[in-house]
Amino acid sequence: MAPSYLTRSRLAWLGIALLLGGFAVTAVAGAFGLPPWAVPVGYFVALAGSGVLFVGWLRWKAAHPRR
């Protein structure tokens, strides 16, 4: 199996970790009654993670045009 963006890129793993971390913050904030500002912060972290994931994918495609 050829290496792919999700298996070889640390940036992809960082983006996935940010996505999961952001949604975890949102879930924990709702479940445990944390301050209301924690919910949008969690969504913002998840949005940043998706941006990192997308930009990393664009960079991977530019560096590996045949895949």
N, C-alpha and C positions, 0 to 999 in steps of 0.2 A: 504494500500500500504506500502510495506516495505521500510525502509530508504535506500537510495542509495548514492553513492559517490557524485553525483551532488546536492542532496538535503540536505545532512548532513555535508559536509566537507567545512570548511572555506578555506582550501587550494585550493579546486576546484573553489570557487568563486574568490579567488585571481588570479588564473591562467586565468580564463575567463576575469576578469577585465584587466589583463595585455595584453591579446590578443586583446581585443577591444580597449584598450588605444593605443597600438602600431599601429594598423591599423588606428585609428583616427589621430594620429600624422602624419602618412604618407599621409593621405587624406588632412589634413589641410595644410601640407607643400607644397603639390602639388597645392592646390587650391589658397593659399594666397601668394605663391612665397617666402616661407621661405628659409633660406640657404639650399643649396643642401645636406649638411651633415645630415639634419633632416630626410630625407627619410630613409637612412640606419639605423639610430638610431631607428626609428619607427619599422622597420622590425626586428631589434634585440630585441626590447622590446616584440614584438609579439612572436618571437622565444623563448624567455625566458619564456613567459607565457605558451606556449605549453609544454615546458619542465617541468614547475611546475605542470601543469595539468596532464601530463603523470606520473611523479614520485609520485604525490599524489594518482593517481589511483592505481599504483603498491603497494603503502603502504596500501591503503584501501583493496585491494584484499588479501594481506598477513594477515591483521588483521581480515578480514571477509571471510574466505575461502568458506563458503557455499552459498554465494550470487553470 
